[in-house]
Amino acid sequence: MSDTPNPLRPLAFLRRECAFLAGIASVVLFLVFGGSWLGDLSDPVWSCFMFAWLFAVMLWSSFAVVRHADGLAVRLGEPFGTLILTLAVISIEVVMISAVMVTGDENPGLARDTMFAVLMIVLNGMLGLTLLLGGLKHHEQEYNLRGASAYLGVIIPLAAMCIVMPRFTVSTPDSSASPLFAVFLIVMSVGLYGTFLALQSARHSQYFRQPVRDDGSDQDDDHHGDLEVFGVGYHAVMLVLTMLPIVLLSKSMAKVVDHGSEALGAPTALSGFLVAILVLSPEAMAAVKAAMANQLQRTVNIALGSALATIGLTIPAVLVIGFLTGKTVELGLENVELILLLVTLAVSMVNFGSGRTNTMQGAVHLLLFFAYVVLIFD
């Protein structure tokens, strides 16, 4: 096989990208017939069928997204492969939040609740699962301590300023930011995240690569098996295109899950949590795959990169929309959420302070994730 085979041969493309085609077909069908299909979900068999269809297509698309992310990782190396995946997923999430803010009903806490859910999923659920599975297989795993420290060194002040501080300021009667403080948050978020991207992609990109192992093997060993690798442009475009059905179908999935939650008497926050997990599933799968291949730095880049991008991209977008539309944007967390976030950040600092991880760290993060899930029902 040549270094850059032609990816656009019709039959080969149809066979290779069948997940993308199934996703696009499902999006078209739900755009045309979704109103009638989802208008009456009182029949349990029909609602279960709708859930199974959407879940299968979204999960299948997630596997395809991971495949293209792996292709980019092979072509570009770390951290660029995971950086593209992270920016694609979080950017689409930010667009979804922005669209709901502009066209939907008044929901001042939408951005805050979404950011908190993503932080809990990636910092506790995703990290916990990957560290646990990686530790069970490899006993102890190495990552680049300077890279993890760089992530946490930006995540902590961003989280403190953007979703903790507004809870305690007295310039507004609620947990929103005053115009002056909102401008400061926009400038700070853009500045810090932009500086970090410059550091990650240029000056100190070595901080975000897998360390050389004790046996002298190369830090960028190919762990992608029989993956068919094409050009950077093809994988980048297909990664974004394959991710779009996941996002576009998430609204339909939310309606099905909302109906199920209401029928079962589950809390309303559960539906948003489940949809967020599905939207983040491409990153979760890529992180687990990397940990099982003993490439923990790629897992760290995905999880901590997602947490950082969630705050760094969401805050400027929602505050600017708030200025333009006159809608209130509440950012400060409630007391219980605040405690859970602070514990999560403290545990992350401790667990990513040695350059090595094992199953214990994974178990602790999973415990915090389960605490978050329990508090949804409490």
C-alpha positions as a Markdown table, in Angstrom:
| # | Residue | x | y | z |
|---|---|---|---|---|
| 1 | Met | 0.0 | 0.0 | 0.0 |
| 2 | Ser | 1.3 | 3.4 | -0.9 |
| 3 | Asp | 1.8 | 6.1 | 1.6 |
| 4 | Thr | -1.2 | 8.1 | 0.5 |
| 5 | Pro | -3.7 | 5.8 | -1.3 |
| 6 | Asn | -6.7 | 7.3 | -3.1 |
| 7 | Pro | -9.5 | 7.4 | -0.5 |
| 8 | Leu | -12.2 | 8.4 | -3.0 |
| 9 | Arg | -12.7 | 5.3 | -5.1 |
| 10 | Pro | -16.5 | 5.0 | -5.0 |
| 11 | Leu | -17.0 | 1.4 | -3.9 |
| 12 | Ala | -14.2 | 1.5 | -1.4 |
| 13 | Phe | -15.4 | 4.8 | 0.0 |
| 14 | Leu | -19.0 | 3.5 | 0.4 |
| 15 | Arg | -17.8 | 0.4 | 2.2 |
| 16 | Arg | -15.3 | 2.3 | 4.4 |
| 17 | Glu | -17.6 | 5.2 | 5.3 |
| 18 | Cys | -20.9 | 3.3 | 5.7 |
| 19 | Ala | -21.2 | 4.7 | 9.2 |
| 20 | Phe | -21.1 | 8.2 | 7.9 |
| 21 | Leu | -23.7 | 7.4 | 5.2 |
| 22 | Ala | -26.0 | 5.8 | 7.7 |
| 23 | Gly | -25.7 | 8.8 | 9.9 |
| 24 | Ile | -26.5 | 11.3 | 7.1 |
| 25 | Ala | -29.4 | 9.1 | 6.0 |
| 26 | Ser | -30.8 | 9.1 | 9.6 |
| 27 | Val | -30.4 | 12.9 | 9.8 |
| 28 | Val | -32.4 | 13.4 | 6.6 |
| 29 | Leu | -35.1 | 10.9 | 7.7 |
| 30 | Phe | -35.5 | 12.6 | 11.1 |
| 31 | Leu | -35.6 | 16.1 | 9.5 |
| 32 | Val | -38.4 | 15.0 | 7.2 |
| 33 | Phe | -40.4 | 12.6 | 9.4 |
| 34 | Gly | -39.0 | 13.4 | 12.9 |
| 35 | Gly | -42.0 | 15.6 | 13.8 |
| 36 | Ser | -44.5 | 12.7 | 13.3 |
| 37 | Trp | -42.2 | 10.0 | 14.6 |
| 38 | Leu | -41.3 | 11.8 | 17.8 |
| 39 | Gly | -44.7 | 13.5 | 18.2 |
| 40 | Asp | -46.3 | 10.6 | 20.0 |
| 41 | Leu | -43.9 | 8.3 | 22.0 |
| 42 | Ser | -46.6 | 6.9 | 24.2 |
| 43 | Asp | -46.2 | 3.4 | 22.7 |
| 44 | Pro | -43.3 | 1.7 | 24.6 |
| 45 | Val | -42.3 | -0.4 | 21.6 |
| 46 | Trp | -42.1 | 2.5 | 19.3 |
| 47 | Ser | -40.2 | 4.7 | 21.8 |
| 48 | Cys | -37.7 | 1.8 | 22.4 |
| 49 | Phe | -37.3 | 1.4 | 18.6 |
| 50 | Met | -36.5 | 5.1 | 18.2 |
| 51 | Phe | -34.0 | 4.9 | 21.1 |
| 52 | Ala | -32.3 | 1.8 | 19.7 |
| 53 | Trp | -32.1 | 3.3 | 16.2 |
| 54 | Leu | -30.6 | 6.6 | 17.3 |
| 55 | Phe | -28.3 | 5.0 | 19.8 |
| 56 | Ala | -26.9 | 2.5 | 17.2 |
| 57 | Val | -26.3 | 5.1 | 14.6 |
| 58 | Met | -24.7 | 7.6 | 17.0 |
| 59 | Leu | -22.4 | 4.8 | 18.5 |
| 60 | Trp | -21.5 | 3.5 | 15.0 |
| 61 | Ser | -20.6 | 7.1 | 13.9 |
| 62 | Ser | -18.5 | 7.4 | 17.1 |
| 63 | Phe | -16.4 | 4.4 | 16.1 |
| 64 | Ala | -15.8 | 6.0 | 12.6 |
| 65 | Val | -14.8 | 9.3 | 14.3 |
| 66 | Val | -12.2 | 7.5 | 16.4 |
| 67 | Arg | -10.9 | 5.8 | 13.2 |
| 68 | His | -10.3 | 9.2 | 11.5 |
| 69 | Ala | -8.8 | 10.6 | 14.7 |
| 70 | Asp | -6.4 | 7.7 | 14.7 |
| 71 | Gly | -5.5 | 8.4 | 11.1 |
| 72 | Leu | -4.7 | 12.0 | 12.0 |
| 73 | Ala | -2.6 | 10.9 | 14.9 |
| 74 | Val | -0.6 | 8.7 | 12.6 |
| 75 | Arg | -0.1 | 11.4 | 10.0 |
| 76 | Leu | 0.5 | 14.4 | 12.4 |
| 77 | Gly | 1.7 | 12.7 | 15.6 |
| 78 | Glu | 0.8 | 14.0 | 19.0 |
| 79 | Pro | -0.6 | 16.4 | 20.2 |
| 80 | Phe | -2.0 | 17.4 | 16.8 |
| 81 | Gly | -4.2 | 14.4 | 16.2 |
| 82 | Thr | -6.1 | 14.6 | 19.5 |
| 83 | Leu | -6.1 | 18.4 | 19.4 |
| 84 | Ile | -8.2 | 18.3 | 16.1 |
| 85 | Leu | -10.5 | 15.7 | 17.7 |
| 86 | Thr | -11.0 | 17.8 | 20.8 |
| 87 | Leu | -11.5 | 21.1 | 19.0 |
| 88 | Ala | -14.0 | 19.5 | 16.6 |
| 89 | Val | -16.2 | 17.9 | 19.4 |
| 90 | Ile | -16.2 | 20.9 | 21.7 |
| 91 | Ser | -16.6 | 23.4 | 19.0 |
| 92 | Ile | -19.8 | 21.6 | 17.8 |
| 93 | Glu | -21.0 | 21.5 | 21.4 |
| 94 | Val | -20.5 | 25.3 | 21.7 |
| 95 | Val | -22.4 | 25.9 | 18.4 |
| 96 | Met | -25.3 | 23.8 | 19.8 |
| 97 | Ile | -25.4 | 25.8 | 23.1 |
| 98 | Ser | -25.2 | 29.0 | 21.1 |
| 99 | Ala | -28.0 | 28.0 | 18.8 |
| 100 | Val | -30.3 | 27.1 | 21.7 |
| 101 | Met | -29.5 | 30.4 | 23.4 |
| 102 | Val | -30.4 | 32.4 | 20.3 |
| 103 | Thr | -33.5 | 30.5 | 19.2 |
| 104 | Gly | -34.7 | 28.6 | 22.3 |
| 105 | Asp | -36.5 | 29.6 | 25.5 |
| 106 | Glu | -34.9 | 31.6 | 28.2 |
| 107 | Asn | -32.5 | 29.3 | 30.2 |
| 108 | Pro | -29.9 | 31.3 | 32.1 |
| 109 | Gly | -28.1 | 28.3 | 33.4 |
| 110 | Leu | -27.8 | 26.3 | 30.2 |
| 111 | Ala | -24.1 | 27.1 | 29.5 |
| 112 | Arg | -23.1 | 26.6 | 33.1 |
| 113 | Asp | -24.9 | 23.3 | 33.5 |
| 114 | Thr | -23.5 | 22.0 | 30.2 |
| 115 | Met | -19.9 | 23.0 | 31.1 |
| 116 | Phe | -20.3 | 21.3 | 34.5 |
| 117 | Ala | -21.7 | 18.1 | 33.0 |
| 118 | Val | -18.8 | 17.9 | 30.5 |
| 119 | Leu | -16.2 | 18.6 | 33.2 |
| 120 | Met | -17.6 | 15.8 | 35.4 |
| 121 | Ile | -17.8 | 13.4 | 32.4 |
| 122 | Val | -14.3 | 14.0 | 31.1 |
| 123 | Leu | -12.4 | 14.6 | 34.3 |
| 124 | Asn | -14.0 | 11.9 | 36.4 |
| 125 | Gly | -15.9 | 9.5 | 34.1 |
| 126 | Met | -13.6 | 9.4 | 31.1 |
| 127 | Leu | -10.3 | 9.7 | 33.1 |
| 128 | Gly | -11.5 | 7.3 | 35.7 |
| 129 | Leu | -12.4 | 4.6 | 33.2 |
| 130 | Thr | -9.2 | 4.9 | 31.1 |
| 131 | Leu | -6.9 | 5.0 | 34.1 |
| 132 | Leu | -8.7 | 1.9 | 35.6 |
| 133 | Leu | -8.6 | -0.1 | 32.4 |
| 134 | Gly | -5.1 | 0.9 | 31.5 |
| 135 | Gly | -3.9 | 0.1 | 35.0 |
| 136 | Leu | -5.5 | -3.3 | 35.0 |
| 137 | Lys | -3.8 | -4.2 | 31.7 |
| 138 | His | -0.4 | -2.5 | 32.2 |
| 139 | His | -0.2 | -2.2 | 36.0 |
| 140 | Glu | 1.4 | 1.3 | 35.9 |
| 141 | Gln | 1.4 | 3.8 | 33.0 |
| 142 | Glu | 3.6 | 6.8 | 32.2 |
| 143 | Tyr | 2.6 | 10.2 | 30.9 |
| 144 | Asn | 4.4 | 13.5 | 30.4 |
| 145 | Leu | 4.2 | 15.3 | 33.7 |
| 146 | Arg | 4.9 | 18.7 | 32.1 |
| 147 | Gly | 2.0 | 18.3 | 29.8 |
| 148 | Ala | -0.5 | 17.4 | 32.5 |
| 149 | Ser | 0.7 | 20.2 | 34.7 |
| 150 | Ala | 0.3 | 22.7 | 31.8 |
| 151 | Tyr | -3.3 | 21.6 | 31.3 |
| 152 | Leu | -4.2 | 21.8 | 35.0 |
| 153 | Gly | -2.4 | 25.1 | 35.3 |
| 154 | Val | -4.9 | 26.6 | 32.9 |
| 155 | Ile | -8.0 | 24.6 | 33.8 |
| 156 | Ile | -7.9 | 25.6 | 37.4 |
| 157 | Pro | -7.8 | 29.4 | 37.0 |
| 158 | Leu | -10.3 | 29.3 | 34.2 |
| 159 | Ala | -12.7 | 27.2 | 36.2 |
| 160 | Ala | -12.2 | 29.4 | 39.3 |
| 161 | Met | -12.8 | 32.7 | 37.5 |
| 162 | Cys | -15.6 | 31.5 | 35.1 |
| 163 | Ile | -17.8 | 29.2 | 37.0 |
| 164 | Val | -16.9 | 29.6 | 40.7 |
| 165 | Met | -16.2 | 33.4 | 41.2 |
| 166 | Pro | -19.7 | 34.5 | 39.7 |
| 167 | Arg | -21.3 | 32.6 | 42.6 |
| 168 | Phe | -19.7 | 35.0 | 45.1 |
| 169 | Thr | -19.7 | 38.4 | 43.4 |
| 170 | Val | -22.1 | 40.9 | 44.7 |
| 171 | Ser | -22.4 | 43.1 | 41.6 |
| 172 | Thr | -25.4 | 41.1 | 40.4 |
| 173 | Pro | -28.3 | 39.6 | 42.4 |
| 174 | Asp | -27.9 | 36.2 | 40.8 |
| 175 | Ser | -24.8 | 34.1 | 39.7 |
| 176 | Ser | -24.4 | 36.0 | 36.5 |
| 177 | Ala | -21.4 | 38.3 | 35.8 |
| 178 | Ser | -21.6 | 42.1 | 35.6 |
| 179 | Pro | -20.8 | 43.7 | 32.2 |
| 180 | Leu | -17.3 | 44.6 | 33.4 |
| 181 | Phe | -16.5 | 41.2 | 34.8 |
| 182 | Ala | -18.0 | 39.5 | 31.7 |
| 183 | Val | -15.7 | 41.5 | 29.5 |
| 184 | Phe | -12.8 | 40.4 | 31.7 |
| 185 | Leu | -13.8 | 36.8 | 31.4 |
| 186 | Ile | -14.0 | 36.9 | 27.6 |
| 187 | Val | -10.6 | 38.5 | 27.3 |
| 188 | Met | -9.1 | 36.1 | 29.9 |
| 189 | Ser | -10.6 | 33.0 | 28.4 |
| 190 | Val | -9.5 | 33.8 | 24.9 |
| 191 | Gly | -6.1 | 34.9 | 26.0 |
| 192 | Leu | -5.3 | 31.9 | 28.2 |
| 193 | Tyr | -6.7 | 29.4 | 25.8 |
| 194 | Gly | -5.0 | 31.0 | 22.8 |
| 195 | Thr | -1.7 | 31.1 | 24.7 |
| 196 | Phe | -2.1 | 27.4 | 25.6 |
| 197 | Leu | -2.8 | 26.4 | 22.0 |
| 198 | Ala | 0.4 | 28.2 | 20.9 |
| 199 | Leu | 2.4 | 26.4 | 23.6 |
| 200 | Gln | 0.8 | 23.0 | 22.7 |
| 201 | Ser | 1.2 | 23.2 | 19.0 |
| 202 | Ala | 4.5 | 25.0 | 18.6 |
| 203 | Arg | 6.9 | 26.1 | 21.3 |
| 204 | His | 6.4 | 23.2 | 23.7 |
| 205 | Ser | 4.7 | 20.5 | 21.8 |
| 206 | Gln | 7.1 | 17.9 | 23.3 |
| 207 | Tyr | 5.3 | 18.3 | 26.6 |
| 208 | Phe | 2.2 | 16.6 | 25.1 |
| 209 | Arg | 3.9 | 13.5 | 23.6 |
| 210 | Gln | 4.3 | 10.1 | 25.2 |
| 211 | Pro | 7.6 | 9.8 | 27.1 |
| 212 | Val | 10.2 | 7.3 | 25.8 |
| 213 | Arg | 9.8 | 4.0 | 27.6 |
| 214 | Asp | 12.5 | 2.4 | 29.7 |
| 215 | Asp | 13.2 | -0.2 | 27.0 |
| 216 | Gly | 14.2 | 2.6 | 24.6 |
| 217 | Ser | 11.2 | 2.2 | 22.3 |
| 218 | Asp | 10.1 | 5.3 | 20.4 |
| 219 | Gln | 7.5 | 7.5 | 22.1 |
| 220 | Asp | 5.4 | 7.6 | 18.9 |
| 221 | Asp | 5.3 | 3.9 | 18.2 |
| 222 | Asp | 2.5 | 3.0 | 15.9 |
| 223 | His | -0.2 | 1.4 | 18.0 |
| 224 | His | -3.0 | 1.6 | 15.4 |
| 225 | Gly | -2.8 | -1.9 | 14.1 |
| 226 | Asp | -4.1 | -2.4 | 10.5 |
| 227 | Leu | -5.6 | 1.1 | 10.3 |
| 228 | Glu | -6.0 | 2.3 | 6.7 |
| 229 | Val | -4.3 | 5.7 | 6.7 |
| 230 | Phe | -5.0 | 8.4 | 4.0 |
| 231 | Gly | -4.1 | 12.1 | 3.7 |
| 232 | Val | -4.5 | 14.6 | 6.5 |
| 233 | Gly | -7.1 | 16.6 | 4.6 |
| 234 | Tyr | -9.3 | 13.5 | 4.0 |
| 235 | His | -9.2 | 12.4 | 7.7 |
| 236 | Ala | -9.8 | 15.9 | 9.0 |
| 237 | Val | -12.8 | 16.5 | 6.7 |
| 238 | Met | -14.3 | 13.1 | 7.4 |
| 239 | Leu | -13.8 | 13.4 | 11.1 |
| 240 | Val | -15.9 | 16.6 | 11.2 |
| 241 | Leu | -18.5 | 15.3 | 8.7 |
| 242 | Thr | -18.9 | 12.0 | 10.6 |
| 243 | Met | -19.3 | 13.8 | 13.9 |
| 244 | Leu | -22.1 | 16.0 | 12.6 |
| 245 | Pro | -24.8 | 13.2 | 12.6 |
| 246 | Ile | -24.0 | 12.6 | 16.2 |
| 247 | Val | -24.6 | 16.2 | 17.1 |
| 248 | Leu | -27.6 | 16.6 | 14.8 |
| 249 | Leu | -29.3 | 13.5 | 16.0 |
| 250 | Ser | -28.7 | 14.4 | 19.7 |
| 251 | Lys | -31.7 | 16.7 | 19.7 |
| 252 | Ser | -34.0 | 13.8 | 18.6 |
| 253 | Met | -32.3 | 11.5 | 21.1 |
| 254 | Ala | -32.9 | 14.1 | 23.8 |
| 255 | Lys | -36.7 | 14.0 | 23.1 |
| 256 | Val | -36.8 | 10.2 | 23.4 |
| 257 | Val | -34.7 | 10.3 | 26.6 |
| 258 | Asp | -36.8 | 13.1 | 28.0 |
| 259 | His | -40.0 | 11.0 | 27.4 |
| 260 | Gly | -38.4 | 8.0 | 29.0 |
| 261 | Ser | -37.2 | 10.0 | 32.0 |
| 262 | Glu | -40.7 | 11.5 | 32.4 |
| 263 | Ala | -42.4 | 8.1 | 32.1 |
| 264 | Leu | -40.0 | 6.5 | 34.6 |
| 265 | Gly | -40.1 | 9.5 | 37.0 |
| 266 | Ala | -36.4 | 10.2 | 36.5 |
| 267 | Pro | -34.9 | 13.7 | 37.1 |
| 268 | Thr | -34.9 | 16.1 | 34.2 |
| 269 | Ala | -31.1 | 16.6 | 34.4 |
| 270 | Leu | -30.7 | 12.9 | 33.5 |
| 271 | Ser | -31.6 | 13.4 | 29.8 |
| 272 | Gly | -29.0 | 16.1 | 29.3 |
| 273 | Phe | -26.4 | 14.0 | 31.0 |
| 274 | Leu | -27.1 | 11.0 | 28.8 |
| 275 | Val | -27.0 | 13.0 | 25.6 |
| 276 | Ala | -23.8 | 14.7 | 26.7 |
| 277 | Ile | -22.2 | 11.2 | 27.2 |
| 278 | Leu | -23.3 | 10.2 | 23.6 |
| 279 | Val | -21.9 | 13.4 | 22.1 |
| 280 | Leu | -18.6 | 12.9 | 24.0 |
| 281 | Ser | -18.5 | 9.2 | 23.1 |
| 282 | Pro | -15.9 | 9.6 | 20.2 |
| 283 | Glu | -13.4 | 11.2 | 22.6 |
| 284 | Ala | -14.2 | 8.6 | 25.3 |
| 285 | Met | -13.5 | 5.7 | 22.8 |
| 286 | Ala | -10.3 | 7.3 | 21.6 |
| 287 | Ala | -9.1 | 7.8 | 25.2 |
| 288 | Val | -9.9 | 4.2 | 26.2 |
| 289 | Lys | -8.2 | 2.8 | 23.1 |
| 290 | Ala | -5.1 | 4.9 | 23.7 |
| 291 | Ala | -4.9 | 3.8 | 27.4 |
| 292 | Met | -5.3 | 0.1 | 26.5 |
| 293 | Ala | -2.4 | 0.6 | 24.0 |
| 294 | Asn | -0.3 | 2.1 | 26.8 |
| 295 | Gln | -0.3 | 5.5 | 25.2 |
| 296 | Leu | -1.6 | 7.3 | 28.3 |
| 297 | Gln | -0.4 | 10.8 | 27.2 |
| 298 | Arg | -2.9 | 10.6 | 24.3 |
| 299 | Thr | -5.6 | 9.9 | 26.9 |
| 300 | Val | -4.4 | 12.9 | 29.0 |
| 301 | Asn | -4.5 | 15.1 | 25.9 |
| 302 | Ile | -8.0 | 14.1 | 25.1 |
| 303 | Ala | -9.6 | 14.3 | 28.6 |
| 304 | Leu | -7.8 | 17.4 | 30.0 |
| 305 | Gly | -7.9 | 19.0 | 26.5 |
| 306 | Ser | -11.7 | 18.6 | 26.4 |
| 307 | Ala | -12.1 | 20.1 | 29.9 |
| 308 | Leu | -9.9 | 23.1 | 28.9 |
| 309 | Ala | -11.6 | 23.6 | 25.6 |
| 310 | Thr | -15.1 | 23.4 | 27.2 |
| 311 | Ile | -14.4 | 26.4 | 29.4 |
| 312 | Gly | -12.1 | 28.3 | 27.0 |
| 313 | Leu | -14.5 | 28.1 | 24.1 |
| 314 | Thr | -17.9 | 28.2 | 25.8 |
| 315 | Ile | -17.4 | 31.2 | 28.1 |
| 316 | Pro | -16.5 | 33.7 | 25.3 |
| 317 | Ala | -19.3 | 32.4 | 23.0 |
| 318 | Val | -22.1 | 32.5 | 25.5 |
| 319 | Leu | -21.1 | 35.9 | 27.0 |
| 320 | Val | -20.9 | 37.5 | 23.6 |
| 321 | Ile | -24.3 | 36.1 | 22.7 |
| 322 | Gly | -25.6 | 37.3 | 26.1 |
| 323 | Phe | -24.4 | 40.9 | 25.2 |
| 324 | Leu | -25.9 | 40.7 | 21.7 |
| 325 | Thr | -29.3 | 39.3 | 22.7 |
| 326 | Gly | -29.7 | 40.8 | 26.2 |
| 327 | Lys | -30.2 | 37.4 | 27.7 |
| 328 | Thr | -28.9 | 36.6 | 31.2 |
| 329 | Val | -26.1 | 34.1 | 31.4 |
| 330 | Glu | -25.7 | 32.5 | 34.9 |
| 331 | Leu | -22.2 | 31.0 | 35.4 |
| 332 | Gly | -21.8 | 30.4 | 39.1 |
| 333 | Leu | -22.3 | 26.9 | 40.3 |
| 334 | Glu | -24.6 | 25.9 | 43.2 |
| 335 | Asn | -23.0 | 24.8 | 46.5 |
| 336 | Val | -23.1 | 21.0 | 45.9 |
| 337 | Glu | -21.7 | 21.4 | 42.4 |
| 338 | Leu | -19.1 | 23.7 | 43.6 |
| 339 | Ile | -17.8 | 21.3 | 46.2 |
| 340 | Leu | -17.8 | 18.4 | 43.7 |
| 341 | Leu | -15.8 | 20.6 | 41.2 |
| 342 | Leu | -13.2 | 21.7 | 43.8 |
| 343 | Val | -12.7 | 18.1 | 45.0 |
| 344 | Thr | -12.3 | 16.9 | 41.3 |
| 345 | Leu | -9.7 | 19.6 | 40.6 |
| 346 | Ala | -7.8 | 18.8 | 43.9 |
| 347 | Val | -7.8 | 15.1 | 43.1 |
| 348 | Ser | -6.6 | 15.7 | 39.6 |
| 349 | Met | -3.7 | 17.8 | 40.9 |
| 350 | Val | -2.7 | 14.9 | 43.2 |
| 351 | Asn | -3.2 | 12.1 | 40.7 |
| 352 | Phe | -1.3 | 13.9 | 37.9 |
| 353 | Gly | 1.6 | 15.0 | 40.0 |
| 354 | Ser | 4.0 | 12.0 | 39.7 |
| 355 | Gly | 4.2 | 11.1 | 36.0 |
| 356 | Arg | 2.7 | 7.6 | 36.6 |
| 357 | Thr | -0.8 | 6.3 | 37.2 |
| 358 | Asn | -2.4 | 3.0 | 38.3 |
| 359 | Thr | -5.8 | 1.6 | 39.0 |
| 360 | Met | -6.1 | 3.5 | 42.3 |
| 361 | Gln | -6.3 | 6.9 | 40.6 |
| 362 | Gly | -8.8 | 5.5 | 38.1 |
| 363 | Ala | -11.0 | 4.2 | 41.0 |
| 364 | Val | -11.0 | 7.6 | 42.8 |
| 365 | His | -12.0 | 9.5 | 39.7 |
| 366 | Leu | -14.8 | 6.9 | 39.0 |
| 367 | Leu | -16.0 | 7.3 | 42.6 |
| 368 | Leu | -16.4 | 11.1 | 42.0 |
| 369 | Phe | -18.2 | 10.4 | 38.8 |
| 370 | Phe | -20.6 | 8.1 | 40.5 |
| 371 | Ala | -21.1 | 10.7 | 43.2 |
| 372 | Tyr | -22.1 | 13.2 | 40.4 |
| 373 | Val | -24.6 | 10.7 | 38.9 |
| 374 | Val | -26.1 | 10.0 | 42.4 |
| 375 | Leu | -26.5 | 13.7 | 43.0 |
| 376 | Ile | -28.5 | 14.0 | 39.8 |
| 377 | Phe | -31.1 | 11.8 | 41.4 |
| 378 | Asp | -30.9 | 13.4 | 44.8 |
